[in-house]
């Protein structure tokens, strides 16, 4: 589980967003995300419809019959989530570094 999900919780929407945040260089189909996070396609379809409607995901291209999607990095909500993910990671790394220092001294 990612640090973002540990912090915010593990809803289907957050799991899908976390997948796109962790894999933000490419676009993905619903089937890709479904496999990647281990969630039923029916749930993924509902989640994608909501996230596209909220402009968190954008359709990019079609490969065969499959529509591919990508994180909408222009969305203020997505920008906030990306910053939060980075901030959580930095805080966690700093805490881990501090603990190692304390352990080494003790």
OpenMM code with the backbone's topology and positions (N, CA, C; nanometers):
from openmm import Vec3, app, unit

residues = "UNK UNK UNK UNK UNK UNK UNK UNK UNK UNK UNK UNK UNK UNK UNK UNK UNK UNK UNK UNK UNK UNK UNK UNK UNK UNK UNK UNK UNK UNK UNK UNK UNK UNK UNK UNK UNK UNK UNK UNK UNK UNK UNK UNK UNK UNK UNK UNK UNK UNK UNK UNK UNK UNK UNK UNK UNK UNK UNK UNK UNK UNK UNK UNK UNK UNK UNK UNK UNK UNK UNK UNK UNK UNK UNK UNK UNK UNK UNK UNK UNK UNK UNK UNK UNK UNK UNK UNK UNK UNK UNK UNK UNK UNK UNK UNK UNK UNK UNK UNK UNK UNK UNK UNK UNK UNK".split()
positions = [
    Vec3(0.0850, -0.1181, 0.0000),
    Vec3(0.0000, 0.0000, 0.0000),
    Vec3(0.0893, 0.1240, 0.0000),
    Vec3(0.0518, 0.2213, -0.0782),
    Vec3(0.1314, 0.3438, -0.0879),
    Vec3(0.1122, 0.4305, 0.0364),
    Vec3(0.2038, 0.5225, 0.0564),
    Vec3(0.1935, 0.6150, 0.1693),
    Vec3(0.0695, 0.7029, 0.1567),
    Vec3(0.0347, 0.7404, 0.0330),
    Vec3(-0.0847, 0.8230, 0.0114),
    Vec3(-0.2097, 0.7495, 0.0582),
    Vec3(-0.2205, 0.6208, 0.0242),
    Vec3(-0.3370, 0.5435, 0.0671),
    Vec3(-0.3367, 0.5197, 0.2177),
    Vec3(-0.2201, 0.5018, 0.2763),
    Vec3(-0.2123, 0.4882, 0.4221),
    Vec3(-0.2640, 0.6152, 0.4894),
    Vec3(-0.2334, 0.7282, 0.4300),
    Vec3(-0.2720, 0.8573, 0.4873),
    Vec3(-0.4199, 0.8884, 0.4658),
    Vec3(-0.4711, 0.8658, 0.3436),
    Vec3(-0.6077, 0.9062, 0.3079),
    Vec3(-0.7117, 0.7957, 0.3220),
    Vec3(-0.6691, 0.6705, 0.3182),
    Vec3(-0.7633, 0.5597, 0.3213),
    Vec3(-0.7654, 0.4884, 0.1877),
    Vec3(-0.8396, 0.3784, 0.1831),
    Vec3(-0.8319, 0.2924, 0.0654),
    Vec3(-0.9688, 0.2739, -0.0005),
    Vec3(-1.0256, 0.3812, -0.0537),
    Vec3(-1.1508, 0.3719, -0.1281),
    Vec3(-1.1190, 0.3344, -0.2729),
    Vec3(-1.2166, 0.2843, -0.3477),
    Vec3(-1.1907, 0.2537, -0.4890),
    Vec3(-1.1390, 0.3744, -0.5674),
    Vec3(-1.1950, 0.4907, -0.5414),
    Vec3(-1.1523, 0.6121, -0.6113),
    Vec3(-1.0067, 0.6455, -0.5800),
    Vec3(-0.9712, 0.6375, -0.4537),
    Vec3(-0.8335, 0.6695, -0.4150),
    Vec3(-0.7349, 0.5649, -0.4659),
    Vec3(-0.7753, 0.4388, -0.4669),
    Vec3(-0.6877, 0.3347, -0.5206),
    Vec3(-0.6610, 0.3582, -0.6690),
    Vec3(-0.7651, 0.3955, -0.7438),
    Vec3(-0.7470, 0.4232, -0.8871),
    Vec3(-0.6597, 0.5469, -0.9068),
    Vec3(-0.6861, 0.6535, -0.8324),
    Vec3(-0.6030, 0.7745, -0.8434),
    Vec3(-0.4582, 0.7449, -0.8066),
    Vec3(-0.4388, 0.6660, -0.7032),
    Vec3(-0.3039, 0.6298, -0.6615),
    Vec3(-0.2319, 0.5534, -0.7721),
    Vec3(-0.3032, 0.4650, -0.8413),
    Vec3(-0.2446, 0.3931, -0.9547),
    Vec3(-0.1937, 0.4920, -1.0592),
    Vec3(-0.2769, 0.5906, -1.0926),
    Vec3(-0.2366, 0.6889, -1.1943),
    Vec3(-0.1238, 0.7788, -1.1448),
    Vec3(-0.1237, 0.8119, -1.0169),
    Vec3(-0.0166, 0.8947, -0.9614),
    Vec3(0.1160, 0.8183, -0.9660),
    Vec3(0.1125, 0.6916, -0.9298),
    Vec3(0.2337, 0.6103, -0.9285),
    Vec3(0.2819, 0.5761, -1.0695),
    Vec3(0.1929, 0.5798, -1.1667),
    Vec3(0.2244, 0.5420, -1.3045),
    Vec3(0.1853, 0.6547, -1.4000),
    Vec3(0.2325, 0.7743, -1.3727),
    Vec3(0.1820, 0.8930, -1.4424),
    Vec3(0.2444, 0.9203, -1.5795),
    Vec3(0.3382, 0.8385, -1.6227),
    Vec3(0.4022, 0.8654, -1.7517),
    Vec3(0.3230, 0.8128, -1.8708),
    Vec3(0.2320, 0.7200, -1.8468),
    Vec3(0.1611, 0.6557, -1.9565),
    Vec3(0.0107, 0.6669, -1.9392),
    Vec3(-0.0621, 0.6237, -2.0407),
    Vec3(-0.2073, 0.6162, -2.0308),
    Vec3(-0.2475, 0.4696, -2.0182),
    Vec3(-0.3634, 0.4452, -1.9577),
    Vec3(-0.4049, 0.3094, -1.9237),
    Vec3(-0.5526, 0.2889, -1.9528),
    Vec3(-0.5848, 0.1646, -1.9834),
    Vec3(-0.7251, 0.1266, -2.0027),
    Vec3(-0.7859, 0.0891, -1.8677),
    Vec3(-0.9181, 0.0760, -1.8663),
    Vec3(-0.9856, 0.0307, -1.7451),
    Vec3(-0.9354, -0.1072, -1.7051),
    Vec3(-0.9119, -0.1935, -1.8041),
    Vec3(-0.8630, -0.3288, -1.7754),
    Vec3(-0.7246, -0.3243, -1.7107),
    Vec3(-0.6376, -0.2349, -1.7578),
    Vec3(-0.5043, -0.2202, -1.6987),
    Vec3(-0.5140, -0.1814, -1.5518),
    Vec3(-0.5972, -0.0842, -1.5236),
    Vec3(-0.6119, -0.0354, -1.3861),
    Vec3(-0.6778, -0.1431, -1.2999),
    Vec3(-0.7784, -0.2089, -1.3547),
    Vec3(-0.8462, -0.3162, -1.2823),
    Vec3(-0.7473, -0.4234, -1.2383),
    Vec3(-0.6612, -0.4664, -1.3295),
    Vec3(-0.5585, -0.5654, -1.2960),
    Vec3(-0.4569, -0.5079, -1.1984),
    Vec3(-0.4169, -0.3851, -1.2223),
    Vec3(-0.3130, -0.3221, -1.1411),
    Vec3(-0.3490, -0.3046, -0.9950),
    Vec3(-0.4765, -0.2813, -0.9681),
    Vec3(-0.5166, -0.2597, -0.8281),
    Vec3(-0.6035, -0.3721, -0.7743),
    Vec3(-0.6301, -0.4726, -0.8580),
    Vec3(-0.7074, -0.5876, -0.8121),
    Vec3(-0.8518, -0.5543, -0.7790),
    Vec3(-0.9158, -0.4809, -0.8664),
    Vec3(-1.0540, -0.4394, -0.8436),
    Vec3(-1.1402, -0.4829, -0.9615),
    Vec3(-1.2655, -0.5137, -0.9348),
    Vec3(-1.3577, -0.5590, -1.0387),
    Vec3(-1.3784, -0.4510, -1.1444),
    Vec3(-1.3944, -0.4942, -1.2684),
    Vec3(-1.4140, -0.3995, -1.3792),
    Vec3(-1.5407, -0.3170, -1.3625),
    Vec3(-1.6441, -0.3759, -1.3023),
    Vec3(-1.7690, -0.3017, -1.2804),
    Vec3(-1.7424, -0.1814, -1.1903),
    Vec3(-1.6660, -0.2030, -1.0855),
    Vec3(-1.6315, -0.0935, -0.9936),
    Vec3(-1.5443, 0.0086, -1.0640),
    Vec3(-1.4452, -0.0393, -1.1394),
    Vec3(-1.3553, 0.0510, -1.2120),
    Vec3(-1.4333, 0.1370, -1.3105),
    Vec3(-1.5296, 0.0774, -1.3792),
    Vec3(-1.6083, 0.1533, -1.4768),
    Vec3(-1.6806, 0.2695, -1.4083),
    Vec3(-1.7423, 0.2435, -1.2937),
    Vec3(-1.8120, 0.3487, -1.2190),
    Vec3(-1.7130, 0.4557, -1.1728),
    Vec3(-1.6007, 0.4126, -1.1214),
    Vec3(-1.4977, 0.5056, -1.0725),
    Vec3(-1.4464, 0.5935, -1.1870),
    Vec3(-1.4176, 0.5321, -1.3018),
    Vec3(-1.3688, 0.6083, -1.4166),
    Vec3(-1.4723, 0.7106, -1.4628),
    Vec3(-1.5981, 0.6703, -1.4684),
    Vec3(-1.7030, 0.7641, -1.5113),
    Vec3(-1.7053, 0.8850, -1.4197),
    Vec3(-1.6960, 0.8613, -1.2891),
    Vec3(-1.6953, 0.9724, -1.1929),
    Vec3(-1.5710, 1.0598, -1.2099),
    Vec3(-1.4553, 0.9970, -1.2252),
    Vec3(-1.3307, 1.0736, -1.2334),
    Vec3(-1.3178, 1.1500, -1.3652),
    Vec3(-1.3707, 1.0940, -1.4729),
    Vec3(-1.3715, 1.1681, -1.5998),
    Vec3(-1.4687, 1.2847, -1.5885),
    Vec3(-1.5846, 1.2607, -1.5278),
    Vec3(-1.6827, 1.3674, -1.5071),
    Vec3(-1.6283, 1.4806, -1.4208),
    Vec3(-1.5465, 1.4446, -1.3222),
    Vec3(-1.4845, 1.5445, -1.2339),
    Vec3(-1.3553, 1.6016, -1.2912),
    Vec3(-1.3193, 1.5562, -1.4121),
    Vec3(-1.2002, 1.6028, -1.4835),
    Vec3(-1.0694, 1.5677, -1.4120),
    Vec3(-1.0704, 1.4559, -1.3373),
    Vec3(-0.9479, 1.4070, -1.2748),
    Vec3(-0.8704, 1.3180, -1.3714),
    Vec3(-0.9444, 1.2509, -1.4605),
    Vec3(-0.8861, 1.1708, -1.5673),
    Vec3(-0.9320, 1.2263, -1.6999),
    Vec3(-0.8482, 1.2119, -1.8009),
    Vec3(-0.8858, 1.2525, -1.9361),
    Vec3(-0.8630, 1.1358, -2.0311),
    Vec3(-0.9585, 1.1142, -2.1233),
    Vec3(-0.9357, 1.0128, -2.2258),
    Vec3(-0.8255, 1.0601, -2.3198),
    Vec3(-0.7371, 0.9682, -2.3581),
    Vec3(-0.6239, 1.0075, -2.4418),
    Vec3(-0.6346, 0.9523, -2.5835),
    Vec3(-0.6535, 0.8222, -2.5955),
    Vec3(-0.6573, 0.7593, -2.7278),
    Vec3(-0.7256, 0.6246, -2.7152),
    Vec3(-0.7545, 0.5658, -2.8298),
    Vec3(-0.8122, 0.4318, -2.8319),
    Vec3(-0.7116, 0.3353, -2.8924),
    Vec3(-0.7037, 0.2173, -2.8347),
    Vec3(-0.6238, 0.1078, -2.8886),
    Vec3(-0.7213, -0.0074, -2.9089),
    Vec3(-0.7533, -0.0335, -3.0347),
    Vec3(-0.8603, -0.1292, -3.0628),
    Vec3(-0.9914, -0.0731, -3.0105),
    Vec3(-1.0577, -0.1497, -2.9271),
    Vec3(-1.1823, -0.1028, -2.8661),
    Vec3(-1.1606, -0.0367, -2.7301),
    Vec3(-1.0403, -0.0459, -2.6787),
    Vec3(-1.0113, 0.0043, -2.5441),
    Vec3(-0.9792, 0.1534, -2.5447),
    Vec3(-1.0517, 0.2282, -2.4615),
    Vec3(-1.0223, 0.3698, -2.4394),
    Vec3(-0.9141, 0.3789, -2.3326),
    Vec3(-0.8122, 0.4594, -2.3563),
    Vec3(-0.7067, 0.4808, -2.2585),
    Vec3(-0.7251, 0.6168, -2.1919),
    Vec3(-0.6776, 0.6240, -2.0678),
    Vec3(-0.6955, 0.7435, -1.9852),
    Vec3(-0.5632, 0.7807, -1.9197),
    Vec3(-0.5551, 0.9086, -1.8840),
    Vec3(-0.4367, 0.9597, -1.8157),
    Vec3(-0.4811, 1.0579, -1.7082),
    Vec3(-0.3995, 1.0720, -1.6068),
    Vec3(-0.4250, 1.1684, -1.5012),
    Vec3(-0.4262, 1.3085, -1.5610),
    Vec3(-0.5245, 1.3892, -1.5253),
    Vec3(-0.5348, 1.5264, -1.5748),
    Vec3(-0.4519, 1.6179, -1.4845),
    Vec3(-0.3264, 1.6368, -1.5215),
    Vec3(-0.2354, 1.7150, -1.4379),
    Vec3(-0.2669, 1.8640, -1.4367),
    Vec3(-0.3613, 1.9070, -1.5194),
    Vec3(-0.4036, 2.0473, -1.5179),
    Vec3(-0.5133, 2.0723, -1.4142),
    Vec3(-0.5709, 1.9662, -1.3603),
    Vec3(-0.6764, 1.9801, -1.2597),
    Vec3(-0.6170, 2.0275, -1.1271),
    Vec3(-0.6763, 2.1312, -1.0659),
    Vec3(-0.6273, 2.1770, -0.9357),
    Vec3(-0.6343, 2.0668, -0.8291),
    Vec3(-0.7343, 1.9811, -0.8368),
    Vec3(-0.7467, 1.8712, -0.7402),
    Vec3(-0.6311, 1.7728, -0.7586),
    Vec3(-0.6006, 1.7377, -0.8816),
    Vec3(-0.4899, 1.6462, -0.9105),
    Vec3(-0.3578, 1.7091, -0.8676),
    Vec3(-0.3400, 1.8376, -0.8933),
    Vec3(-0.2172, 1.9052, -0.8517),
    Vec3(-0.2014, 1.9000, -0.7000),
    Vec3(-0.3114, 1.9176, -0.6287),
    Vec3(-0.3083, 1.9108, -0.4824),
    Vec3(-0.2734, 1.7693, -0.4359),
    Vec3(-0.3322, 1.6685, -0.4993),
    Vec3(-0.3016, 1.5298, -0.4635),
    Vec3(-0.1553, 1.4955, -0.4922),
    Vec3(-0.1032, 1.5429, -0.6047),
    Vec3(0.0370, 1.5180, -0.6374),
    Vec3(0.1299, 1.5824, -0.5343),
    Vec3(0.0964, 1.7044, -0.4934),
    Vec3(0.1764, 1.7727, -0.3910),
    Vec3(0.1672, 1.6992, -0.2578),
    Vec3(0.0466, 1.6570, -0.2208),
    Vec3(0.0278, 1.5828, -0.0966),
    Vec3(0.1082, 1.4532, -0.0993),
    Vec3(0.1052, 1.3822, -0.2112),
    Vec3(0.1813, 1.2582, -0.2244),
    Vec3(0.3309, 1.2845, -0.2048),
    Vec3(0.3808, 1.3906, -0.2659),
    Vec3(0.5225, 1.4265, -0.2510),
    Vec3(0.5537, 1.4646, -0.1073),
    Vec3(0.4688, 1.5464, -0.0471),
    Vec3(0.4916, 1.5908, 0.0913),
    Vec3(0.4918, 1.4735, 0.1888),
    Vec3(0.3999, 1.3806, 0.1708),
    Vec3(0.3941, 1.2622, 0.2578),
    Vec3(0.5212, 1.1796, 0.2417),
    Vec3(0.5658, 1.1629, 0.1175),
    Vec3(0.6872, 1.0850, 0.0911),
    Vec3(0.8102, 1.1505, 0.1541),
    Vec3(0.8212, 1.2817, 0.1405),
    Vec3(0.9346, 1.3541, 0.1993),
    Vec3(0.9322, 1.3430, 0.3514),
    Vec3(0.8152, 1.3609, 0.4107),
    Vec3(0.8036, 1.3502, 0.5560),
    Vec3(0.8411, 1.2099, 0.6030),
    Vec3(0.7928, 1.1103, 0.5336),
    Vec3(0.8238, 0.9717, 0.5691),
    Vec3(0.9744, 0.9443, 0.5566),
    Vec3(1.0359, 0.9937, 0.4499),
    Vec3(1.1799, 0.9746, 0.4303),
    Vec3(1.2593, 1.0440, 0.5400),
    Vec3(1.2182, 1.1650, 0.5767),
    Vec3(1.2873, 1.2377, 0.6834),
    Vec3(1.2746, 1.1653, 0.8169),
    Vec3(1.1557, 1.1131, 0.8441),
    Vec3(1.1361, 1.0384, 0.9684),
    Vec3(1.2201, 0.9112, 0.9691),
    Vec3(1.2246, 0.8421, 0.8558),
    Vec3(1.3045, 0.7200, 0.8468),
    Vec3(1.4529, 0.7514, 0.8643),
    Vec3(1.4985, 0.8600, 0.8061),
    Vec3(1.6386, 0.8995, 0.8194),
    Vec3(1.6696, 0.9355, 0.9643),
    Vec3(1.5764, 1.0020, 1.0306),
    Vec3(1.5953, 1.0383, 1.1709),
    Vec3(1.6010, 0.9163, 1.2604),
    Vec3(1.5176, 0.8195, 1.2351),
    Vec3(1.5178, 0.6967, 1.3145),
    Vec3(1.6473, 0.6198, 1.2978),
    Vec3(1.7010, 0.6165, 1.1732),
    Vec3(1.8263, 0.5448, 1.1499),
    Vec3(1.9398, 0.6102, 1.2245),
    Vec3(1.9399, 0.7430, 1.2296),
    Vec3(2.0437, 0.8154, 1.3019),
    Vec3(2.0367, 0.7839, 1.4503),
    Vec3(1.9151, 0.7862, 1.5052),
    Vec3(1.8962, 0.7583, 1.6474),
    Vec3(1.9383, 0.6147, 1.6773),
    Vec3(1.9004, 0.5186, 1.5907),
    Vec3(1.9361, 0.3791, 1.6130),
    Vec3(2.0882, 0.3600, 1.6088),
    Vec3(2.1538, 0.4299, 1.5179),
    Vec3(2.2981, 0.4138, 1.5049),
    Vec3(2.3723, 0.4686, 1.6253),
    Vec3(2.3200, 0.5771, 1.6851),
    Vec3(2.3832, 0.6404, 1.8005),
    Vec3(2.3598, 0.5568, 1.9254),
    Vec3(2.2417, 0.5028, 1.9400),
    Vec3(2.2041, 0.4282, 2.0604),
    Vec3(2.2716, 0.2975, 2.0632),
] * unit.nanometer
topology = app.Topology()
chain = topology.addChain("A")
for resn in residues:
    res = topology.addResidue(resn, chain)
    for name in ("N", "CA", "C"):
        topology.addAtom(name, app.Element.getBySymbol(name[0]), res)
